[in-house]
Amino acid sequence: MKLYRTQAAILLEDGDQFYELPDNDWDALFRVDNLHDLLKELKSSLKSSPAPDWTEEPPLKPIVSQEVWASGVTYLRSRDARMQESEDGGDCYDRVYDADRPELFFKATAGRTVGPGQNIRIRRDSSWDVPEPELTLMINQAGKIQGYTIGNDMSSRSIEGQNPLYLPQAKTYSKCAGLGPCVLVLDGPIPTATTISLEIWRAGSQAFAGSIAISQIKRRFEDLVAYLYAECEFPNGCFLMTGTGIVPPDDFTLQPEDNVRITIEGIGTLENKIERKS
């Protein structure tokens, strides 16, 4: 089952059928103990509605009052990329990859997050920028994983590479994160064979493409959530990006007007155009 936010309602997709939920309170879904069972029960009492034309009006970003957090160095490819970009050799990335405690950092508020079809930004004070396609967890108030969406953890490699302490500046700024197009709600964990794909298009041509299976993530999702919730409270739940295993080559950087398309099997495609603040 998939959940979409729209201007008029929250829509539930199951198979080829769409249903309009009776309550339009998105935050309330993060206070439910078992979202899958609730949706299954609700669906039995709802009438199906026509499928929306997403080309006319893309769904809204699936976030209202939630925070977006992120995990770093959860793939071997990410560890290697961070070490290569770091001016001091980046041994801290090697050490955190093997440590019990994961790297977790605050990524964005809802206001700094964009949805499907909206522009996402690269910093004007950065010279080396990449998207980071990530499976993103929807976590409820109590710390239970309730669903999955697509995240784009935009990263300024030139800034973080100067000094790891610059990570907040490399990661957090206006329009620094993308989420959507929906939340996938399953009766159990997402399959480890699920593939994440990234395409970057420039002036009508493909500038980069790559893919990876989430089985390559070193960390257990439950462990990431446990560390995040150990000393933080989330009254309206949160989203947690789980890291990237797709990194463009070192000579690649995003440019304004590039189109970034991130596809995750079972969820869909999140597409955003790149802009730079003038």
N, C-alpha and C positions, 0 to 999 in steps of 0.2 A: 504494500500500500504506500501511496505517496501523498504528501500534504503540500498544498500550494497556498501562498498568501496572494490575494487579489484585492483590488480596490473595494469590491463589494462584499466579499465573503472569503472564508477559508474553504478550499475545495479538497475533497478526498478522492483520489484516483485509485481504483481497484480493478485490475484487468483493463477492459476498454470502457468502463463506466466511471462517471464522475458524480459525486454527491456533494451537496452544500451542507456544511456543518451548521447546526442550529445556533451555535455561539461563535461570535467573531473575535473572541478574546484569545489572541495568539499566546500571550504570556501564561494563560491558564493551562495550556498544554504541557508546560514545563513543571507544573505542580501535580501532575497525575502520576500515580504509582506505576501503572502499566498502560502505556499509551496504546500499544498494539491491541490489547484486549478491549480497551475503551472504544477504539475506532471500529473494531469488529462488531461490537454491540450496537454502536450508533448506526452503522451502515444498514443493519437489518430493519431499522425503522425509518430510513430515509428513501425518498424517491430519487431516481437517477436524473441527472440534468445533462443538457447537451455539452459535448466537449468544447472547451474554450478554444478560440483561435489565437494561439500565442503569437502569431505574426502580427496581429492587430494590437494586442496589449500584452506584453510579456508579464509573467508573474512578478510580484514584488519580492524584494529580498526577504528571506525567511527569518527575520530578526526584528524585535521591537525594543525590549528592555534588557536583552541579554548582553553580556560581555563576550568578546572573542579572545581566546587564549591560544597559544601555539606551543608545539613541541619542536625542539631542534635536535639535529644530529641523530635521527632515529633510523636512517638508512646509511649504509656504508658509503654510497655515492655522495651523500650530503656531507659526511665527515671529511671525505677526501677533498671536496670542493671548498669547504671552509678552510681547510689547512692550506690549500693552494693559493687562495686569495689573501691569506693573512700575511701581513708584512713582517710579523715576528715569528713566523713558522707555524703558529696555530696549534701548539701542542695541547692547549686547553680543550680543543675539540676532540682530539684523540682520547684524552682522559675521560671526558664526559660520555663518550660513546661506550666505554667499557665500565663506567661507574654504575652503582645501584640507583642513585638518584638521577632522574632525567633532567634535561634542560627544559624548563617551562618559562614562558614569558607572556606578558600581557600584549595583545596585538591591537585590538581596536574596540571602540564603542560602537553601538549601532549607528550613530551618526557619521562615523568615519568608514562605514561599510557600504559597499554598493551591491546592487543586484543584477540580474540578467539584463543585458543590453545597455547597461549604464557605463559611463566612462570610468576607468580606474587610472591612478596617477603614478608617474615616476617623479621623484624629487628633482627640483631644478638645481640643487647643489650636489647632485650625484652624477657621475660619468659612466657608471657601470650598473645596469639594472636588469633584473630578471623576474619573471613570474615564478611562483612556486606552487605547483598543483598539488593539492592535499585532500585526502579523505578527511572529512571533518565530522566530529561526533556531536550529536545533540544530546545534552546531559540535563537531567531534570534536577529539581531543587535538592533531592536527596542524594545526588551523585550516581544515579543510574543512567546508563546509556540507553536512550530511547529511540534514536534514529541516526541517520547519516545524510550528509549533504556534501556538496563540492565547495572547497575553499581555495582561494588564490591569496597566498601569503606573499605579497609583493616585497621584494628585497633589494636594497641598495648595497650591492656588493663592494663598491668602492669605499663606502663609509664604514661598514663593518670590518672590511679588510684592514683599514688603518689601525683600528684598535677594537678588540671585542667589547670594550666598555661602551662603544658607540652603538651597540645593538638597538637600544630603544629608538635612536634617531634613524637607523637604517630600516626599521620595521614599522614605526608608528607615526603616521601623519595623515592628513586629509585624503580620503579615498584610497587608503592603503590596503584594503582587504575587499575581496569579493566573496559572496556566498550565494548559493542557489543551484539550480532553479527551484528545487523542492527539497523536502525532507523525506527520505526513504525510511519507512517504519517496517521492521521485520519481526517475526516471531523467533528471535534468536540472533546470533552474531552474523555479520555480513560475511559471505564466503571469502576465504583467504586467497582464492584464485582470482578474485575481482581485479580488473586491470584499470589503472589510471593512465590516460593518454593526454598529451599536450601537443597542440599545434599553434604555431605563431605565423600569421600571414602578414605580408608586407607588400603593398602595392599590387595585390592580386596574386602574388606568388608565395609559396610556402617557404618561410625563412628558417624554420626549425620544426622538428617533430620528434617525439619520444614517448615511450610507454614503460610501465613497470607494474608488477603485481603487488598487491598490498602484503602478500606473504613475505616480502623482502623487508618489512618493518621489523626492527629488532625488538622493540618494546611491546608488551601486552597493553592493549587499550585500557583494561581495568587498572593496571598499575599506574598508567599516566593519570587517570582520573583520581585514583587514591591519593597521589601526591598533590594534585591540584586542590582537592577538597579537604586535605588534611588540616589546613589553617585558614581556609577561605570559605565564606558563606555566599551562596548564590540564590537569593529568594525567588528569582525568576529563571533559574537555570543558567546555562551558558553553552557556548560552542567551543570545542577544542580541536584545532588543526593538528594533525598527527605527523607532520613532517613530510619532506619531499625526497623522492629518489630520482627525480628527473631534473638535471641541471644542464643548460645549454653550454657549449664550449666557451672557453675563457675569452675568445675574441668576439663573442656575441653580446650585444646590449640592446635593450628595447629602444624603440624610437616612437615619437608621437605618431598617431594614426595606425600603429600596428594593431592587429586583431588577435587576441589571445583566446583560444578555445580549449577548455578543459573538459574532458569526457570521462565519466566513471560508469562502468557497467552497472546497469540496474537503476541508476539515478538520472542520468541525462547529460546535458552539455551546458556549461556555463561559459558565455561569451561576453567579452568586454573589450572595448577599444581603449588604447593608451592615450593619455593626455599628459601634458606637462604644464604646470602653472606658469603663466607668463609673468 
